[in-house]
Amino acid sequence: MSEQNKTLIRRFAEEIWNKRDSSKLGDFLAPNCSIQTPDGTLRGANEYKQLHETYLRAFPDCKLTIDEVIAEGDMAAARYTFTGTHKGELRGVAPTGKHLNETGMMICRIANGKITEETSIWDRLSLLEKLGVAPEAVKLLARSAGR
């Protein structure tokens, strides 16, 4: 089962994000799935589709690369890299034209070949810093920490 779950995660990244095909969300997400993200809690494929479309509009050339994935039993975890150019509005932030390279993690519970729970973790503050729109005080703190 672990190898099947690893394959599911890789296919999810490729089909949904890299091929930009939200019509296949039902192939990967259980109808009552719960997804925790820095942008909030999502329930089901329709709410995930809204998040997906928000990021596709903001980063139309985005790519989600699975850097590594581990799985055991009904759980799979992946470290990924999200890249793209900020060409569209993102949650009130006007396009900056800046290229983004951001890492994150997803931890999934899988049943019957579909994701039932997911926790996605990425650094929203880092994303805003890279786009050049983080508050000045935060930028100063980052500089003093050597970033």
LOPATOR-94432 format. One record per residue: x, y, z of N, C-alpha, C, CB in turn; residue in one letter. Coordinates in nm, 4 decimals. Each point is the difference from the previous one (the first is absolute). Glycine has a CB too. Layout:
<atoms>
[[X,Y,Z],[X,Y,Z],[X,Y,Z],[X,Y,Z],"A"]
...
</atoms>
This chain:
<atoms>
[[0.0820,-0.1199,0.0000],[-0.0820,0.1199,0.0000],[0.0864,0.1263,0.0000],[-0.1797,-0.1265,0.1207],"M"]
[[0.2946,0.1224,-0.0552],[0.0850,0.1189,0.0079],[0.0423,0.0492,-0.1371],[0.0805,-0.0782,0.2207],"S"]
[[-0.0423,-0.0137,-0.3103],[0.0411,0.0416,-0.1345],[-0.1165,0.0616,-0.0763],[0.1731,-0.1809,-0.0018],"E"]
[[-0.2922,0.1272,0.0200],[-0.1190,0.0565,-0.0655],[-0.0265,0.1417,0.0499],[-0.0974,-0.2311,-0.0246],"Q"]
[[0.1163,0.2534,0.1541],[-0.0228,0.1330,0.0567],[0.1036,0.1004,-0.0493],[-0.1010,-0.1069,0.2017],"N"]
[[0.2266,0.0623,-0.2167],[0.1029,0.0869,-0.0559],[-0.0362,0.0393,-0.1434],[0.1741,-0.1090,0.1472],"K"]
[[-0.2200,0.0109,-0.2235],[-0.0399,0.0265,-0.1386],[-0.1173,0.0969,-0.0050],[0.0805,-0.2279,-0.0667],"T"]
[[-0.1756,0.2119,0.1571],[-0.1158,0.0896,0.0052],[0.0433,0.1446,0.0216],[-0.1395,-0.1879,0.0898],"L"]
[[0.2316,0.2099,0.0018],[0.0475,0.1357,0.0296],[0.0706,0.0594,-0.1219],[0.0249,-0.0603,0.2440],"I"]
[[0.0589,-0.0190,-0.3082],[0.0705,0.0492,-0.1197],[-0.0983,0.0311,-0.1130],[0.2021,-0.1349,0.0652],"R"]
[[-0.3014,0.0484,-0.0846],[-0.1008,0.0236,-0.1044],[-0.0842,0.1231,0.0318],[-0.0068,-0.2462,-0.0476],"R"]
[[-0.0257,0.2658,0.1743],[-0.0772,0.1172,0.0427],[0.0737,0.1276,-0.0400],[-0.0983,-0.1304,0.1934],"F"]
[[0.2278,0.1377,-0.1622],[0.0792,0.1188,-0.0359],[0.0020,0.0190,-0.1510],[0.1426,-0.0311,0.2048],"A"]
[[-0.1223,-0.0756,-0.2783],[0.0114,0.0109,-0.1456],[-0.1330,0.0363,-0.0660],[0.1848,-0.1670,0.0083],"E"]
[[-0.2891,0.0932,0.0233],[-0.1298,0.0209,-0.0665],[-0.0675,0.1309,0.0428],[-0.0256,-0.2483,-0.0129],"E"]
[[0.0214,0.2733,0.1418],[-0.0748,0.1154,0.0505],[0.0795,0.1286,-0.0162],[-0.1163,-0.1489,0.1631],"I"]
[[0.2424,0.1494,-0.1230],[0.0774,0.1233,-0.0021],[0.0738,0.0222,-0.1311],[0.0242,-0.0226,0.2438],"W"]
[[0.0512,-0.0742,-0.2890],[0.0840,0.0234,-0.1175],[-0.0784,-0.0035,-0.1309],[0.1887,-0.0992,0.1259],"N"]
[[-0.2927,0.0148,-0.1314],[-0.0861,-0.0009,-0.1192],[-0.1200,0.0924,0.0172],[0.0719,-0.2348,-0.0471],"K"]
[[-0.0868,0.2921,0.1686],[-0.1039,0.0980,0.0320],[-0.1419,-0.0532,-0.0273],[0.1653,0.1807,-0.0530],"R"]
[[-0.1892,-0.3058,0.0933],[-0.1266,-0.0651,-0.0315],[-0.0824,-0.0238,0.1258],[0.1072,-0.1082,-0.1979],"D"]
[[-0.1792,0.2106,0.2409],[-0.0812,-0.0131,0.1212],[-0.1207,-0.0918,-0.0211],[0.0733,0.2293,0.0670],"S"]
[[-0.1056,-0.2638,-0.1918],[-0.1113,-0.0918,-0.0243],[0.0310,-0.1402,0.0532],[-0.0625,0.1337,-0.2033],"S"]
[[0.1888,-0.1635,0.2314],[0.0389,-0.1317,0.0514],[0.0113,-0.0040,0.1521],[0.1203,-0.0375,-0.2130],"K"]
[[-0.1593,0.1451,0.2808],[0.0112,0.0013,0.1470],[-0.0731,-0.1177,0.0632],[0.0177,0.2489,-0.0068],"L"]
[[-0.1324,-0.2854,-0.0481],[-0.0763,-0.1126,0.0531],[0.0726,-0.1324,-0.0102],[-0.2028,0.1221,-0.0607],"G"]
[[0.3014,-0.1312,-0.0289],[0.0812,-0.1217,-0.0112],[0.0975,-0.0126,0.1161],[-0.0209,0.0115,-0.2483],"D"]
[[0.0506,0.0985,0.3152],[0.1023,0.0020,0.1043],[-0.0537,0.0297,0.1394],[0.1572,0.0712,-0.1738],"F"]
[[-0.2640,0.0072,0.1834],[-0.0530,0.0426,0.1295],[-0.1301,-0.0718,0.0317],[0.1084,0.2231,-0.0298],"L"]
[[-0.1177,-0.2783,0.1506],[-0.1256,-0.0598,0.0456],[-0.1049,0.1112,0.0113],[0.1239,-0.1856,0.1264],"A"]
[[-0.2504,0.1541,-0.1495],[-0.1050,0.1043,0.0019],[-0.0039,0.0823,0.1283],[-0.1307,-0.1461,-0.1486],"P"]
[[0.1578,0.0856,0.2618],[-0.0063,0.0712,0.1281],[0.1389,0.0300,0.0559],[-0.2185,-0.1114,0.0453],"N"]
[[0.3181,0.1250,-0.1316],[0.1375,0.0237,0.0473],[0.0100,0.1334,0.0742],[0.0892,-0.1352,-0.1930],"C"]
[[0.0096,0.1388,0.2812],[0.0288,0.1206,0.0768],[0.1454,0.0376,-0.0261],[-0.1724,-0.0588,0.1798],"S"]
[[0.1949,0.1835,-0.2215],[0.1337,0.0436,-0.0360],[0.0336,0.1260,0.0798],[-0.0226,-0.1001,-0.2331],"I"]
[[0.1298,0.0902,0.3125],[0.0475,0.1128,0.0799],[0.1127,0.0674,-0.0766],[-0.0650,-0.1135,0.2188],"Q"]
[[0.0549,0.2449,-0.2410],[0.1051,0.0749,-0.0685],[0.0244,0.1309,0.0747],[-0.0628,-0.1036,-0.2235],"T"]
[[0.1727,0.1716,0.1952],[0.0202,0.1321,0.0582],[-0.1098,0.0993,-0.0422],[0.2469,-0.0456,0.0017],"P"]
[[-0.3189,0.0145,-0.1095],[-0.1103,0.0849,-0.0452],[-0.1329,-0.0373,0.0635],[0.1204,0.0297,-0.2132],"D"]
[[-0.1216,-0.1316,0.2997],[-0.1229,-0.0394,0.0686],[-0.0335,-0.1458,-0.0225],[-0.0816,0.2318,-0.0232],"G"]
[[-0.0305,-0.2741,0.0802],[-0.0470,-0.1371,-0.0119],[-0.0928,-0.0113,-0.1199],[0.0212,-0.0342,0.2491],"T"]
[[0.0033,-0.0675,-0.3286],[-0.0813,-0.0251,-0.1185],[-0.0744,-0.1314,0.0190],[0.1619,0.1278,-0.1480],"L"]
[[-0.2841,-0.1325,0.1004],[-0.0809,-0.1225,0.0078],[-0.0421,-0.0380,-0.1412],[-0.0836,0.0573,0.2342],"R"]
[[0.1288,-0.1707,-0.2792],[-0.0423,-0.0545,-0.1287],[0.0681,0.0627,-0.1200],[-0.2142,-0.0470,0.1056],"G"]
[[0.1887,-0.0156,-0.2200],[0.0642,0.0389,-0.1252],[-0.0383,0.1414,-0.0453],[0.0026,-0.2407,-0.0629],"A"]
[[-0.1245,0.2833,0.0871],[-0.0407,0.1336,-0.0463],[0.0785,0.1111,0.0691],[-0.2278,-0.0904,-0.0452],"N"]
[[0.2482,0.0781,0.1758],[0.0788,0.1020,0.0709],[0.1467,-0.0082,-0.0406],[-0.1605,-0.0086,0.1937],"E"]
[[0.2107,-0.1126,-0.2161],[0.1386,-0.0132,-0.0452],[0.0152,0.0633,-0.1382],[0.0280,-0.2126,0.1348],"Y"]
[[-0.1276,0.1946,-0.2190],[0.0034,0.0579,-0.1350],[0.0128,0.1523,0.0070],[-0.1401,-0.1915,-0.0861],"K"]
[[0.0716,0.2551,0.1799],[0.0098,0.1460,0.0154],[0.1420,0.0419,0.0356],[-0.2397,0.0078,0.0722],"Q"]
[[0.3035,-0.0795,0.0210],[0.1387,0.0293,0.0367],[0.0915,-0.0220,-0.1206],[-0.0462,-0.0665,0.2401],"L"]
[[0.0281,-0.0447,-0.3058],[0.0796,-0.0360,-0.1180],[-0.0094,0.1099,-0.1057],[-0.0382,-0.2453,0.0468],"H"]
[[-0.0815,0.2907,-0.0777],[-0.0188,0.1027,-0.1028],[0.0584,0.1340,0.0432],[-0.2068,-0.1178,-0.0753],"E"]
[[0.2011,0.1490,0.2040],[0.0609,0.1238,0.0510],[0.1493,0.0022,-0.0300],[-0.1732,0.0121,0.1821],"T"]
[[0.2412,-0.1233,-0.1536],[0.1451,-0.0059,-0.0229],[0.0343,-0.0113,-0.1486],[0.0260,-0.1069,0.2243],"Y"]
[[-0.1105,0.0403,-0.3022],[0.0256,-0.0076,-0.1448],[-0.0151,0.1372,-0.0663],[-0.0808,-0.2382,0.0002],"L"]
[[-0.0154,0.3169,0.0456],[-0.0144,0.1355,-0.0548],[0.1190,0.0875,0.0393],[-0.2506,-0.0232,0.0097],"R"]
[[0.2962,0.0089,0.1138],[0.1113,0.0820,0.0490],[0.1332,-0.0435,-0.0606],[-0.1254,0.0361,0.2131],"A"]
[[0.1423,-0.1662,-0.2364],[0.1250,-0.0559,-0.0531],[-0.0328,-0.0906,-0.1186],[0.1110,0.0114,0.2293],"F"]
[[-0.1466,0.0455,-0.3435],[-0.0469,-0.0820,-0.1122],[0.1045,-0.0963,-0.0562],[-0.1516,0.1854,-0.0532],"P"]
[[0.2779,-0.1625,0.0810],[0.1063,-0.0903,-0.0470],[0.0506,-0.0905,0.1125],[0.0663,0.1717,-0.1706],"D"]
[[-0.1450,-0.1882,0.2755],[0.0470,-0.0730,0.1178],[0.0304,-0.1462,-0.0303],[-0.1333,0.1546,0.1407],"C"]
[[0.2201,-0.2080,-0.0579],[0.0335,-0.1416,-0.0051],[0.0176,-0.0486,0.1429],[0.1113,0.0228,-0.2280],"K"]
[[-0.1648,-0.1399,0.2561],[0.0135,-0.0622,0.1315],[0.0851,-0.1257,-0.0185],[-0.2265,0.0916,0.0822],"L"]
[[0.3461,-0.0889,-0.0269],[0.0928,-0.1125,-0.0121],[0.0038,-0.0751,0.1320],[0.1386,0.1235,-0.1721],"T"]
[[-0.1660,-0.2523,0.1664],[0.0132,-0.0832,0.1200],[0.1475,-0.0354,0.0129],[-0.2381,-0.0949,-0.0206],"I"]
[[0.3013,0.1475,0.1251],[0.1424,-0.0227,0.0216],[0.0267,-0.1357,0.0637],[0.0312,0.2458,0.0233],"D"]
[[-0.1185,-0.2849,0.0667],[0.0083,-0.1334,0.0588],[-0.1330,-0.0320,0.0644],[0.2488,0.0224,0.0391],"E"]
[[-0.2778,-0.1515,-0.0330],[-0.1242,-0.0444,0.0630],[0.0294,-0.1279,0.0781],[-0.1425,0.1045,-0.1847],"V"]
[[0.0838,-0.1118,0.3029],[0.0104,-0.1203,0.0814],[-0.1416,-0.0431,0.0354],[0.2283,0.0674,0.0936],"I"]
[[-0.2455,-0.1967,-0.0742],[-0.1342,-0.0502,0.0312],[0.0120,-0.1233,0.0882],[-0.0914,0.0904,-0.2181],"A"]
[[-0.0070,-0.1031,0.3047],[-0.0105,-0.1173,0.0851],[-0.1465,-0.0168,0.0358],[0.2359,0.0298,0.0923],"E"]
[[-0.2856,-0.1489,-0.1094],[-0.1397,-0.0257,0.0301],[-0.0902,0.0897,-0.0827],[0.0630,-0.0697,0.2311],"G"]
[[-0.1557,0.1391,-0.1636],[-0.0949,0.0863,-0.0718],[0.0465,0.1462,-0.0068],[-0.1832,-0.1529,0.0739],"D"]
[[0.3109,0.1772,-0.0418],[0.0522,0.1367,0.0010],[0.1095,0.0172,-0.1059],[-0.0547,0.0183,0.2457],"M"]
[[0.0586,0.1014,-0.3022],[0.1085,0.0375,-0.0921],[0.0360,0.1449,0.0285],[-0.0777,-0.1647,-0.1799],"A"]
[[0.2067,0.1943,0.1733],[0.0484,0.1371,0.0202],[0.0942,0.0345,-0.1141],[-0.0226,-0.0186,0.2527],"A"]
[[0.0104,0.1400,-0.3018],[0.0841,0.0437,-0.1112],[0.0564,0.1375,0.0289],[-0.1355,-0.1363,-0.1607],"A"]
[[0.2624,0.1530,0.1217],[0.0635,0.1319,-0.0004],[-0.0028,0.0455,-0.1446],[0.1515,-0.0487,0.2036],"R"]
[[-0.1955,0.1721,-0.2251],[-0.0143,0.0479,-0.1377],[0.0591,0.1393,-0.0162],[-0.2064,-0.1388,-0.0250],"Y"]
[[0.2264,0.1761,-0.1012],[0.0418,0.1344,-0.0360],[-0.1025,0.0557,-0.0971],[0.2461,-0.0545,0.0352],"T"]
[[-0.2980,0.1722,-0.0028],[-0.0955,0.0720,-0.0850],[0.0763,0.1139,-0.0658],[-0.2006,-0.0603,0.1485],"F"]
[[0.1961,0.0666,-0.2803],[0.0633,0.1102,-0.0723],[-0.1026,0.0649,-0.0916],[0.2255,-0.1145,0.0102],"T"]
[[-0.2049,0.2426,-0.0363],[-0.0886,0.0709,-0.0921],[0.0277,0.1486,0.0035],[-0.1741,-0.1756,0.0303],"G"]
[[0.1200,0.2437,-0.1290],[0.0161,0.1445,-0.0117],[-0.1311,0.0670,0.0392],[0.1734,-0.0266,-0.1836],"T"]
[[-0.1652,0.1236,0.2722],[-0.1187,0.0687,0.0520],[-0.0548,0.0958,-0.1062],[0.0887,-0.0185,0.2375],"H"]
[[-0.1828,-0.0318,-0.3177],[-0.0560,0.0777,-0.1109],[-0.1457,0.0386,0.0217],[0.1579,-0.1167,-0.1497],"K"]
[[-0.2190,0.0690,0.2575],[-0.1395,0.0316,0.0284],[-0.0180,0.0341,0.1467],[-0.0729,-0.1509,-0.1854],"G"]
[[-0.0381,0.2128,0.2186],[-0.0300,0.0408,0.1371],[-0.0043,-0.1226,0.0910],[-0.1300,0.1996,-0.0849],"E"]
[[0.1868,-0.1862,0.2038],[-0.0024,-0.1061,0.1009],[-0.0475,0.0580,0.1315],[0.1873,-0.1235,-0.1151],"L"]
[[-0.3123,0.0956,0.1484],[-0.0568,0.0438,0.1283],[0.0248,0.1484,0.0272],[0.0334,-0.2315,0.0864],"R"]
[[-0.0608,0.3136,-0.1874],[0.0133,0.1438,0.0143],[0.1364,0.0548,-0.0356],[-0.1683,-0.0169,0.1730],"G"]
[[0.2638,-0.0685,-0.2018],[0.1346,0.0441,-0.0376],[0.0071,0.0065,-0.1523],[0.1032,-0.1028,0.2100],"V"]
[[-0.0799,0.2243,-0.2611],[0.0090,0.0199,-0.1450],[0.1204,-0.0756,-0.0551],[-0.1101,0.2267,0.0206],"A"]
[[0.1039,-0.2680,-0.1471],[0.1130,-0.0729,-0.0606],[0.1304,0.0785,0.0129],[-0.1591,-0.1078,-0.1612],"P"]
[[0.2642,0.0367,0.1991],[0.1312,0.0626,0.0155],[0.0956,-0.0384,-0.1124],[-0.0352,0.0002,0.2463],"T"]
[[0.0029,-0.1061,-0.3195],[0.0891,-0.0488,-0.1045],[0.1187,-0.0770,0.0547],[-0.0697,0.1916,-0.1375],"G"]
[[0.0747,-0.2107,0.2686],[0.1139,-0.0698,0.0614],[-0.0181,-0.1510,-0.0093],[0.0348,0.1933,0.1568],"K"]
[[0.0785,-0.2610,-0.1753],[0.0000,-0.1462,-0.0052],[0.0098,-0.0545,0.1424],[0.1079,0.0013,-0.2307],"H"]
[[-0.1884,-0.0988,0.2594],[-0.0073,-0.0584,0.1335],[0.0542,-0.1418,-0.0031],[-0.1992,0.1433,0.0561],"L"]
[[0.2732,-0.1792,0.0461],[0.0502,-0.1352,0.0206],[-0.0209,-0.0281,0.1475],[0.1735,0.0122,-0.1909],"N"]
[[-0.2779,-0.0871,0.2240],[-0.0403,-0.0174,0.1390],[-0.0151,-0.1488,0.0305],[-0.1171,0.2244,-0.0014],"E"]
[[0.1688,-0.2683,0.1158],[-0.0133,-0.1406,0.0378],[-0.1166,-0.0174,0.0964],[0.2473,-0.0348,-0.0329],"T"]
[[-0.2963,-0.0873,0.0395],[-0.1095,-0.0313,0.0897],[-0.0067,-0.1493,0.0254],[-0.1253,0.1994,-0.0823],"G"]
[[0.0291,-0.2381,0.1646],[-0.0225,-0.1407,0.0338],[-0.1489,-0.0279,-0.0048],[0.2072,-0.0068,0.1450],"M"]
[[-0.2390,-0.1150,-0.1820],[-0.1379,-0.0465,0.0121],[0.0019,-0.1361,0.0681],[-0.0725,0.1284,-0.2080],"M"]
[[-0.0176,-0.1450,0.3020],[-0.0143,-0.1260,0.0717],[-0.1431,-0.0460,-0.0237],[0.1757,0.0610,0.1785],"I"]
[[-0.1905,-0.1799,-0.2345],[-0.1321,-0.0472,-0.0423],[-0.0368,-0.1332,0.0634],[0.0319,0.1205,-0.2141],"C"]
[[-0.1591,-0.1331,0.2463],[-0.0575,-0.1298,0.0367],[-0.0781,-0.0449,-0.1232],[-0.0151,0.0533,0.2546],"R"]
[[0.0343,-0.1790,-0.2914],[-0.0586,-0.0510,-0.1236],[-0.0820,-0.1246,0.0314],[0.1922,0.0932,-0.1369],"I"]
[[-0.3133,-0.0994,0.0803],[-0.0862,-0.1179,0.0140],[-0.0653,-0.0278,-0.1351],[-0.0434,0.0492,0.2470],"A"]
[[0.0419,-0.1726,-0.2852],[-0.0613,-0.0414,-0.1262],[0.0530,0.0795,-0.1191],[-0.2037,-0.0645,0.1273],"N"]
[[0.3335,0.0940,-0.1248],[0.0642,0.0666,-0.1124],[-0.0287,0.1489,-0.0121],[-0.0121,-0.2148,-0.1120],"G"]
[[-0.0419,0.2762,0.2188],[-0.0297,0.1438,-0.0030],[0.0457,0.0675,0.1285],[-0.1962,-0.0437,-0.1497],"K"]
[[0.2321,0.1705,0.1380],[0.0434,0.0778,0.1160],[-0.1230,0.0359,0.0834],[0.2007,0.0931,-0.1273],"I"]
[[-0.1996,-0.1334,0.2534],[-0.1111,0.0324,0.0903],[0.0328,0.1170,0.0907],[-0.0692,-0.2378,-0.0065],"T"]
[[0.1985,0.2522,0.0388],[0.0477,0.1118,0.0810],[0.1339,0.0452,-0.0552],[-0.1219,-0.0847,0.2057],"E"]
[[0.1433,0.2162,-0.2036],[0.1293,0.0530,-0.0413],[0.0330,0.1209,0.0867],[-0.0333,-0.0828,-0.2379],"E"]
[[0.1578,0.0888,0.2786],[0.0522,0.1199,0.0638],[0.1116,0.0499,-0.0895],[-0.0612,-0.0774,0.2369],"T"]
[[0.0431,0.1962,-0.2918],[0.1029,0.0615,-0.0848],[0.0653,0.1128,0.0782],[-0.1259,-0.0598,-0.2129],"S"]
[[0.2576,0.0633,0.2052],[0.0754,0.0985,0.0766],[0.0927,0.0738,-0.0956],[-0.0122,-0.1410,0.2116],"I"]
[[-0.0021,0.2729,-0.2175],[0.0949,0.0846,-0.0713],[0.0080,0.1319,0.0740],[-0.0498,-0.1110,-0.2235],"W"]
[[0.1549,0.1825,0.2010],[0.0291,0.1221,0.0747],[-0.0588,0.1207,-0.0740],[0.2124,-0.1036,0.0941],"D"]
[[-0.3305,0.1460,-0.0514],[-0.0653,0.1147,-0.0656],[0.0812,0.1274,0.0153],[-0.2211,-0.1060,0.0421],"R"]
[[0.2861,0.1239,0.0702],[0.0814,0.1192,0.0211],[0.1165,0.0028,-0.0986],[-0.0644,0.0023,0.2435],"L"]
[[0.1303,-0.1154,-0.2604],[0.1090,-0.0086,-0.0970],[-0.0504,0.0313,-0.1404],[0.1148,-0.1708,0.1438],"S"]
[[-0.2314,0.1191,-0.1774],[-0.0597,0.0272,-0.1308],[-0.0198,0.1501,-0.0187],[-0.1147,-0.2244,0.0035],"L"]
[[0.0591,0.2915,0.0963],[-0.0231,0.1445,-0.0092],[0.1312,0.0777,-0.0061],[-0.2141,-0.0298,0.1250],"L"]
[[0.3150,-0.0175,-0.0499],[0.1320,0.0645,-0.0064],[0.0579,-0.0105,-0.1405],[0.0389,-0.0531,0.2427],"E"]
[[-0.0475,-0.0649,-0.3020],[0.0556,-0.0217,-0.1340],[-0.0729,0.0826,-0.1054],[0.0661,-0.2308,0.0687],"K"]
[[-0.1938,0.2590,-0.0435],[-0.0758,0.0855,-0.0919],[0.0246,0.1479,0.0275],[-0.1738,-0.1783,-0.0169],"L"]
[[0.2431,0.2073,0.1279],[0.0328,0.1380,0.0338],[-0.1129,0.0772,0.0636],[0.1567,-0.0062,-0.1844],"G"]
[[-0.2528,-0.0658,0.2458],[-0.1161,0.0686,0.0580],[-0.0164,-0.0244,0.1500],[-0.1089,-0.0195,-0.2213],"V"]
[[0.2092,-0.0436,0.2838],[-0.0073,-0.0224,0.1448],[0.0171,0.1332,0.0720],[0.0913,-0.2354,-0.0251],"A"]
[[-0.1531,0.2508,0.1419],[0.0166,0.1242,0.0756],[0.1477,0.0297,0.0268],[-0.2245,-0.0376,0.1057],"P"]
[[0.2595,0.1643,-0.1032],[0.1398,0.0419,0.0166],[0.0624,-0.0541,0.1280],[-0.0532,0.2053,-0.1284],"E"]
[[-0.0205,-0.2073,0.2379],[0.0553,-0.0499,0.1261],[0.0397,-0.1468,-0.0126],[-0.1413,0.1646,0.1267],"A"]
[[0.0627,-0.2417,-0.1984],[0.0310,-0.1408,-0.0189],[0.1254,-0.0154,-0.0845],[-0.2433,-0.0578,0.0193],"V"]
[[0.2585,0.1416,-0.1206],[0.1202,-0.0034,-0.0843],[0.1243,0.0311,0.0839],[-0.1369,0.0699,-0.2015],"K"]
[[0.1250,0.0264,0.2932],[0.1126,0.0339,0.0859],[0.0386,-0.1165,0.0902],[-0.0717,0.2387,-0.0061],"L"]
[[-0.0287,-0.3068,0.0615],[0.0275,-0.1156,0.0835],[0.0694,-0.1106,-0.0799],[-0.1990,0.0581,0.1416],"L"]
[[0.1544,-0.0791,-0.2627],[0.0613,-0.1031,-0.0844],[0.1441,0.0337,-0.0288],[-0.2211,-0.0499,-0.1024],"A"]
[[0.2493,0.1773,0.0726],[0.1372,0.0414,-0.0270],[0.0897,-0.0186,0.1211],[-0.0866,0.1631,-0.1655],"R"]
[[0.0328,-0.1307,0.2826],[0.0811,-0.0133,0.1221],[0.0252,-0.1464,0.0335],[-0.0944,0.2158,0.0849],"S"]
[[0.0114,-0.3048,-0.1361],[0.0186,-0.1444,0.0227],[0.0904,-0.0601,-0.1070],[-0.2266,-0.0130,0.1083],"A"]
[[0.2750,0.0960,-0.2007],[0.0923,-0.0481,-0.1015],[-0.0669,-0.0601,-0.1221],[0.1569,-0.0401,0.1816],"G"]
[[-0.2841,0.0672,-0.2029],[-0.0715,-0.0572,-0.1154],[0.0017,0.0940,-0.1162],[-0.1452,-0.1279,0.1521],"R"]
</atoms>
